[in-house]
Amino acid sequence: MVLSKTASESDVSVHSTFASRYVRTSLPRFKMAENSIPKEAAYQIINDELMLDGNPRLNLASFVTTWMEPECDKLMMASINKNYVDMDEYPVTTELQNRCVNIIAHLFNAPLEESESAVGVGTVGSSEAIMLAGLAFKRKWQNKRRAEGKPIDNPNIVTGANVQVCWEKFARYFEVELKEVKLREGYYVMDPEKAVEMVDENTICVAAILGSTLNGEFEDVKRLNDLLVEKNKETGWDTPIHVDAASGGFIAPFLYPELEWDFRLPLVKSINVSGHKYGLVYAGIGWVIWRNKEDLPEELIFHINYLGADQPTFTLNFSKGSSQVIAQYYQLIRLGFEGYRNVMENCHENMIVLKEGLEKTKRFNIVSKDEGVPLVAFSLKDNHRHDEFEISDLLRRFGWIVPAYTMPPDAQHVTVLRVVIREDFSRTLAERLVNDIQKVLHELDTLPSKLSSNVKASDGEDGKPAETRALESKKSDLEKTREITTIWRKFVTARKQKMNVVC
């Protein structure tokens, strides 16, 4: 006698994933399913959905690294299960982090003695690094004001309106007023003169940007330092500078070594940099470096011992993976100064190729500068018929993700497109992008203007006001949509009824 057994739905082995029930029926999206599913099916379901994401290599909106060498990928996977904060259990990982801090501090010309260790910490990115630096400035300012018997309830930071949103988060989360220097057309970074004018006795620091998110331009930190030195002498204050070098910190030392922006300037007390941008590491690593120990108040550092030994910690989070720290150390020793310089020079050269290609179309104004982060920010010379947002939308059909955005106040009437040149953006891709942009421009030239499709501002021949005709037009379009929807519903219902008939 042959014995047979009917397997339950939960223990069926998937021999052909796409022939199984698991890819023919949907799983609950916002509740946990009652039964398990095979690992092959779980992988395939998630993998299929992820195919609809954009291609990271063609995401030209992001500064974040999207390619690393296979050897580094192996190191990251081998350490993915190590908790970065378990310093006693993973002492070598801790040592690698300390080496990274010291290498970066020397790169930024920190005034360290021969055997002196740098003061800094790895973070999940520049946002956390900025929060930590801001907290250090706030606490130092508070301590000084308390010692002088002065109020501590109105701290402020002076920045340009071009700062990244993490500065606004810091200001809101930690109750610090953000005093922004407004931009103007043709000048899209913080004006040092105006910034120093806004400084008062409650200013905990002035934040300068080395590589604006908007157009990649470096702010004049040297000019800011000199002006602030004079103001501090006149007023008796000691207002310091923080440099947000998230994008430019791994560019300036290699492309512009003579540029004074770092700890060579006496008022620069802390610098943050994103390892996952031009530090050439995948997303999830940033660094903040202080000039010396006196610039990081001791009371902000916590000491714990429940993991096996005394461990100092100054972070906003706690547990996190070790992979990115190890990857950063790999890049620093693998590339060295020569390797980083070669990568940055290649990025700069590809930026020039893209910029010159766009200029040859004679349709764009270049908003970015040659000196700065290797990116090209550009705007249409004539955007009356079609605008930059339409170009951004149409480029997605070719796979390119190119952002369009308006500038902050007082240059919000300016709209730009921006292409970030990363290590994995080759000259071939730059040339291909220019060709695709030309195709988009040609297509837009054949399409009616968005403005012409709108109702004209003047009254029509029928005597009706423009507002009335606009409402009637919208109503007519809505009615047509409803009619089409009704017809399709009737058609689908009839089809279902036929399919339910038993033959």
Disulfide bonds with the S-S distance in Angstrom:
none
